Amino acid sequence: MVELSTVDEGTLERTLNEWTGKGWNLDGVQFAMREASKRPAMAFVFFTREGAPAAHDEDAARERLLRMSETGSPTAALASGRAEEYAQGAAPPFHPLSAHERLARLAGLDEPEPHEEGLTLEPEE
């Protein structure tokens, strides 16, 4: 699967040419749409190819998890660097977004809907 954050004819064409040139076959394309726009926000391009399935390398996965536990994830490192820039006055404040807020922004919503703690139903009369 290839994830495209810029969705236009050129990007799709380059992606298809690159991966089919490597021996992969196009399996399908799914678009993530925004409510406020007819243009897709993202595209997921799926490819397949014949052959033996890839072997799971558990040792490499464990090694990567161990490395991430010692050094932190790349995302955490980026946030940490941004926080240091802010502390030195070189960057505007960094406010991490929740997954809900990020999806709302990707969907083109100005303001995410407020989180409801509970729903109160009125009794029927």
C-alpha positions as CSV (number, residue, x, y, z in Angstrom):
1,M,0.0,0.0,0.0
2,V,1.2,3.5,-0.9
3,E,-0.3,6.5,0.9
4,L,-0.5,9.7,-1.0
5,S,-1.2,13.0,0.8
6,T,-1.1,15.0,-2.4
7,V,-3.8,13.6,-4.7
8,D,-3.6,14.7,-8.4
9,E,-3.2,13.1,-11.8
10,G,0.6,13.6,-11.8
11,T,1.1,12.0,-8.3
12,L,-1.1,9.1,-9.1
13,E,0.6,8.5,-12.5
14,R,4.1,8.7,-11.0
15,T,3.1,6.3,-8.2
16,L,1.6,3.8,-10.7
17,N,4.6,4.0,-13.0
18,E,7.1,3.6,-10.2
19,W,5.5,0.5,-8.6
20,T,4.4,-1.2,-11.8
21,G,8.0,-0.7,-13.0
22,K,9.1,-2.7,-9.9
23,G,6.9,-5.6,-10.9
24,W,3.8,-4.8,-8.7
25,N,0.3,-5.0,-10.1
26,L,-2.3,-2.3,-9.3
27,D,-5.0,-3.8,-7.0
28,G,-7.1,-0.7,-6.3
29,V,-7.2,2.9,-5.2
30,Q,-9.2,4.2,-2.2
31,F,-9.8,8.0,-1.7
32,A,-10.3,9.8,1.6
33,M,-12.6,12.7,1.0
34,R,-13.2,15.9,2.7
35,E,-16.7,17.1,3.4
36,A,-16.0,20.7,2.4
37,S,-14.3,19.8,-0.9
38,K,-14.8,17.5,-3.9
39,R,-11.1,16.9,-4.0
40,P,-9.7,13.9,-2.1
41,A,-7.6,14.6,0.9
42,M,-5.6,11.4,0.6
43,A,-5.3,8.3,-1.6
44,F,-4.3,4.8,-0.7
45,V,-3.0,2.9,-3.7
46,F,-2.9,-0.9,-3.3
47,F,-0.5,-3.2,-5.2
48,T,0.1,-6.9,-5.3
49,R,2.5,-9.3,-6.9
50,E,2.9,-13.0,-7.3
51,G,5.5,-14.9,-5.3
52,A,6.1,-16.2,-1.9
53,P,4.8,-14.1,0.9
54,A,7.4,-12.0,2.7
55,A,8.9,-13.7,5.7
56,H,8.3,-12.1,9.1
57,D,11.7,-11.1,10.6
58,E,10.9,-11.2,14.3
59,D,14.5,-10.5,15.3
60,A,14.6,-7.3,13.3
61,A,11.2,-6.2,14.7
62,R,12.4,-6.8,18.3
63,E,15.6,-4.9,17.5
64,R,13.6,-1.9,16.2
65,L,11.3,-1.9,19.2
66,L,14.2,-2.0,21.5
67,R,15.9,0.9,19.7
68,M,12.7,2.9,19.8
69,S,12.3,2.2,23.6
70,E,15.8,3.5,24.2
71,T,15.8,6.5,21.8
72,G,12.0,7.2,21.4
73,S,10.0,7.1,18.3
74,P,10.8,9.5,15.4
75,T,7.6,11.4,16.1
76,A,8.5,11.8,19.7
77,A,12.0,13.0,18.7
78,L,10.4,15.6,16.4
79,A,8.0,16.8,19.1
80,S,10.9,17.0,21.6
81,G,13.0,19.1,19.1
82,R,10.1,21.4,18.5
83,A,9.6,21.8,22.3
84,E,13.3,22.7,22.6
85,E,13.0,25.4,19.9
86,Y,10.0,26.9,21.6
87,A,11.8,26.9,25.0
88,Q,14.6,28.9,23.3
89,G,12.1,31.3,21.8
90,A,12.9,30.2,18.2
91,A,9.5,28.7,17.4
92,P,5.8,29.4,18.1
93,P,4.2,27.2,20.8
94,F,3.7,23.5,19.8
95,H,0.3,22.1,20.7
96,P,0.0,18.4,20.0
97,L,-3.3,17.4,18.4
98,S,-5.5,14.5,19.4
99,A,-6.3,11.9,16.7
100,H,-9.8,13.3,16.6
101,E,-8.6,16.9,16.1
102,R,-6.1,15.8,13.4
103,L,-8.8,13.9,11.5
104,A,-11.1,16.9,11.8
105,R,-8.5,19.1,10.2
106,L,-7.8,16.6,7.5
107,A,-11.5,16.5,6.8
108,G,-11.5,20.3,6.4
109,L,-13.6,21.0,9.4
110,D,-12.9,24.4,11.0
111,E,-13.6,23.3,14.5
112,P,-13.8,19.7,15.7
113,E,-17.1,18.7,17.3
114,P,-17.0,18.9,21.1
115,H,-16.5,15.6,22.9
116,E,-19.7,14.5,24.7
117,E,-19.3,12.8,28.0
118,G,-22.7,11.4,28.1
119,L,-26.1,11.7,26.6
120,T,-29.2,12.7,28.6
121,L,-32.5,11.5,27.2
122,E,-35.7,13.2,28.1
123,P,-38.5,10.9,29.4
124,E,-41.4,10.3,27.0
125,E,-44.7,11.6,28.1
